[in-house]
């Protein structure tokens, strides 16, 4: 007798109609907390450069015991796609039942990745920046920068100004400033907020400013999110002031770097995963330079559980190194599949 296994297939549009910012952040925070509580497993990451500087592939996998799921996400980045009017980042998430190993769902991972990565950067700002932080700087103007801004504005209500800095070309930052409110308006902040009304008001309350010189803007910046593929520092220690926070999101492979490793000399450092951050994250450069060791790193899940102290003063400099771990994808995917079943969304195929 042949057993046909039902699998739910969810498109990017399905995900966009289900996933909002608030629930994405909750899922990612839960994933970090479960990790700190030893309720998960992370499997070895596969990272490969397909074409140097133009295309990369990542496979991240793991399991969430409490959610009874395991799975993987394969994501590719093809930088030249933008010249053809195509998205640079594409991928698939596959979710499996931990009880019997059966596949549960296959999900287009493009929007999912954008949302969960944005959530991660915002969690760093939310928990580690000064409580009255008013000014955010985004370094990088790719699509992911939109999600970083969206999640941070959702989670940190005191922010009323966003500086936009593109390390390659000022014109990119200027174009981004012009389009950002329209792009933010396309994202659902709270699925229970009919017509996204409160989110639209939040967007309008914020001033967006493209900057050519980051040094001047950093004088009044409280939190920085870096989201670039850079392999050299873009912000240097002598440029920053006491009390600033960094969420470093771009570094996720060996050799990548976005901030001066000397900043780690004067900062408290938090990571999503110690092993991954120290080998492929922003932290790798400071460890190679013997500025700090793994024992100087605190996983953000320990703070969320209340086992780590977090920021201790308005003068303290903090860094959150978010390399992106499979647990984020699995937690968000489980939420998406649960909502899809509830709403009868997606296509069921039998294999």
C-alpha positions in Angstrom: 0.0 0.0 0.0 1.4 3.4 -1.0 0.9 6.2 1.5 0.4 9.6 -0.2 1.8 12.5 1.9 0.0 15.8 1.8 2.3 18.9 1.5 1.0 22.5 1.7 2.7 24.7 -0.9 2.7 28.4 0.0 3.7 31.1 -2.5 5.3 34.5 -1.7 1.9 36.1 -2.0 0.4 33.6 0.4 3.1 34.5 2.9 2.6 38.3 2.4 -1.1 37.9 3.2 -0.4 35.9 6.4 2.8 37.3 7.9 2.8 40.6 9.9 5.7 42.4 11.7 4.4 41.9 15.2 4.0 38.1 15.0 7.3 37.7 13.1 9.1 39.4 16.0 7.3 37.3 18.5 8.4 34.1 16.6 12.0 35.2 16.4 12.2 36.1 20.0 10.6 32.7 20.9 13.2 30.9 18.8 16.0 32.7 20.6 14.5 31.9 24.0 14.0 28.2 23.1 17.6 28.1 22.0 18.8 29.5 25.4 16.5 26.9 27.1 18.1 24.0 25.1 14.8 23.2 23.4 16.3 23.3 19.9 19.1 21.9 17.7 21.1 23.8 15.1 22.6 21.7 12.3 25.8 22.6 10.5 25.4 25.5 8.0 26.3 25.1 4.4 27.5 28.3 2.8 29.0 28.5 -0.7 30.1 31.3 -3.1 28.7 30.4 -6.6 30.2 33.4 -8.4 32.6 35.6 -6.4 30.9 38.9 -5.4 27.9 38.1 -7.5 26.1 35.0 -6.2 26.0 33.0 -3.0 24.0 30.0 -1.5 23.2 29.2 2.1 21.5 26.2 3.6 20.5 26.5 7.2 18.7 23.7 9.1 17.7 22.7 12.6 14.8 21.5 14.8 12.4 23.0 17.3 11.4 20.3 19.9 8.6 22.3 21.4 7.0 23.0 18.0 7.5 19.4 16.8 9.2 20.4 13.6 12.5 20.3 11.9 13.5 21.6 8.5 15.8 23.7 6.3 15.9 26.8 4.3 17.9 27.2 1.1 18.5 30.8 0.0 20.4 32.1 -2.9 21.6 35.7 -3.6 22.3 36.7 -7.2 23.3 40.3 -7.2 23.0 40.8 -10.9 19.3 40.0 -10.9 18.4 43.6 -10.2 19.7 44.5 -13.7 17.0 42.2 -15.1 14.3 43.5 -12.8 14.4 40.3 -10.7 14.7 39.8 -7.0 18.2 39.3 -5.8 17.2 36.9 -3.0 15.2 33.7 -3.6 14.8 30.5 -1.7 12.6 27.8 -0.2 11.8 26.7 3.3 10.9 23.0 3.9 9.1 22.1 7.1 8.9 18.5 8.4 7.0 16.8 11.2 9.3 15.8 14.1 7.1 12.9 15.1 7.3 11.0 11.9 9.6 12.8 9.5 6.9 13.5 7.0 7.1 16.8 5.0 4.5 19.3 6.1 5.1 22.4 3.9 7.2 24.0 1.2 7.2 27.8 1.5 8.6 30.5 -0.8 11.3 31.9 1.5 11.8 35.4 -0.2 9.4 37.5 1.9 9.8 35.2 4.9 13.5 35.8 4.9 13.1 39.5 4.6 10.6 39.6 7.5 12.5 37.4 9.9 15.8 39.1 9.2 14.2 42.5 9.7 12.8 41.2 13.0 16.2 40.1 14.2 17.8 43.5 13.6 15.0 45.2 15.3 15.2 42.9 18.4 18.8 44.1 18.9 17.6 47.7 18.8 14.6 47.0 21.0 16.5 45.2 23.8 20.0 46.8 23.7 19.7 50.4 22.6 19.0 53.3 25.0 15.3 53.4 26.1 14.8 56.8 24.6 16.5 56.2 21.3 15.2 58.6 18.7 17.5 58.3 15.7 18.3 55.2 13.6 20.9 54.9 10.9 20.5 52.3 8.2 23.8 51.4 6.3 22.8 49.8 3.0 19.9 50.4 0.7 19.0 47.0 -0.6 15.6 45.4 -0.2 16.5 44.1 3.2 17.0 47.6 4.5 13.2 48.1 4.1 12.4 45.2 6.4 15.0 46.4 9.0 13.4 49.8 9.1 9.9 48.4 9.2 10.5 46.0 12.1 12.5 48.6 14.1 9.8 51.3 13.7 7.2 48.8 14.8 9.1 47.7 17.9 10.8 51.0 19.0 8.2 53.7 19.1 10.6 56.5 20.2 12.5 56.5 16.9 11.4 59.5 14.9 14.3 60.0 12.4 16.0 57.5 10.1 19.3 58.3 8.4 19.9 56.4 5.2 23.5 55.8 4.2 24.7 53.9 1.1 28.5 53.3 1.2 28.6 52.8 -2.6 26.7 55.8 -4.0 24.8 58.6 -2.4 22.2 58.5 -5.3 21.1 55.1 -4.0 20.3 56.6 -0.6 18.5 59.5 -2.2 16.3 57.1 -4.2 15.7 55.0 -1.1 14.6 58.1 0.8 12.1 58.9 -1.9 10.5 55.5 -2.0 10.7 54.2 1.5 7.3 55.3 2.8 5.6 53.7 -0.2 7.6 50.4 0.4 6.8 50.4 4.2 3.1 50.9 3.4 3.1 47.5 1.6 4.0 45.6 4.8 1.4 44.5 7.4 2.4 45.6 10.9 -0.5 43.9 12.8 -2.8 41.5 11.0 -5.6 42.6 13.4 -5.3 46.3 12.4 -7.9 46.7 9.6 -6.5 48.7 6.7 -3.1 48.9 8.4 -4.3 52.2 9.8 -2.0 52.6 12.8 1.0 51.5 10.8 0.3 54.2 8.2 0.2 56.8 11.0 3.5 55.5 12.4 5.2 55.7 9.0 4.1 59.3 8.5 5.5 60.3 12.0 9.1 59.5 11.0 11.5 61.7 9.1 13.7 59.9 6.5 17.0 61.6 5.5 19.6 60.3 3.0 23.1 61.2 4.1 26.3 61.4 2.1 28.6 61.8 5.1 27.9 59.2 7.9 30.3 60.9 10.3 28.1 63.9 10.8 24.9 61.8 11.1 26.5 59.5 13.7 26.8 62.4 16.1 23.1 62.2 16.8 22.5 58.5 16.0 21.4 56.2 18.8 21.2 52.9 16.9 22.8 51.6 13.7 21.7 48.7 11.6 24.2 47.5 9.0 22.9 45.4 6.1 25.4 45.2 3.3 27.6 42.5 1.7 30.7 44.4 2.6 34.1 42.8 3.2 35.7 45.9 4.8 34.7 48.3 7.7 32.2 51.0 6.8 32.0 52.6 10.2 35.1 53.3 12.3 35.6 53.5 16.1 36.6 57.2 16.0 33.3 58.2 14.4 31.0 56.9 17.1 29.8 58.3 20.4 29.1 56.6 23.8 25.8 54.9 24.1 25.4 53.9 20.5 24.0 50.5 19.5 24.8 48.4 16.5 22.7 45.6 15.0 25.1 44.0 12.5 23.1 41.9 10.0 25.1 41.8 6.8 28.0 39.5 7.8 27.0 35.9 7.3 30.0 34.4 5.6 33.7 34.1 6.2 35.5 37.4 5.2 32.5 39.7 5.5 32.8 42.8 7.7 30.8 46.0 8.2 32.2 47.8 11.2 35.7 48.5 12.6 36.8 45.5 14.7 38.2 48.1 17.2 34.6 49.0 18.2 34.5 45.6 19.9 37.2 46.8 22.3 34.7 49.1 24.0 31.4 47.3 23.4 29.2 44.7 25.1 28.6 42.0 22.5 25.5 39.9 22.0 24.9 37.3 19.2 22.2 34.9 17.9 24.6 31.9 18.1 28.1 32.0 19.5 29.6 29.5 17.1 28.1 30.9 14.0 28.8 34.6 14.9 32.4 33.9 15.8 33.1 32.1 12.5 31.0 33.9 9.9 29.4 36.9 11.6 30.5 40.4 12.3 32.3 39.1 15.4 34.7 37.0 13.3 37.0 40.0 12.6 37.4 40.9 16.3 38.1 37.3 17.2 40.8 37.0 14.4 42.4 40.2 15.8 42.3 38.7 19.3 40.2 41.6 20.6 37.8 39.3 22.2 37.0 35.6 22.6 33.9 33.4 22.5 33.7 33.8 26.3 33.0 37.5 25.8 29.9 36.8 23.7 26.3 36.5 25.2 23.5 35.0 23.2 20.5 37.2 22.9 18.2 34.4 24.0 19.8 34.5 27.5 18.8 38.2 27.8 15.3 37.4 26.6 15.0 34.7 29.3 16.3 37.1 31.9 19.6 35.3 32.4 21.8 38.1 31.1 21.8 41.8 32.2 21.8 43.7 28.9 22.6 47.4 28.7 23.7 48.8 32.1 23.9 52.6 31.2 23.3 55.2 28.6 27.0 55.4 28.0 27.5 51.8 27.2 28.1 50.7 23.6 26.3 47.6 22.5 26.5 45.3 19.5 24.1 42.6 18.4 25.7 40.3 15.8 22.8 38.6 13.9 24.1 36.0 11.5 20.7 34.5 10.9 20.0 31.0 12.2 17.6 28.3 11.0 15.6 28.5 14.2 14.2 31.9 13.1 13.0 30.4 9.8 11.5 27.4 11.4 9.6 29.3 14.1 8.2 31.8 11.5 7.4 29.0 9.1 5.5 27.0 11.8 3.4 30.2 12.4 2.8 30.7 8.7 1.7 27.0 8.2 -0.6 27.2 11.2 -2.2 30.3 9.9 -2.5 28.9 6.4 -4.3 25.8 7.7 -6.6 28.1 9.7 -7.3 30.3 6.7 -7.3 27.5 4.1 -4.5 29.2 2.2 -2.1 27.5 -0.2 -2.1 24.5 -2.5 -2.1 20.9 -1.2 -0.2 18.3 -3.2 0.2 14.6 -2.5 3.5 12.8 -3.0 
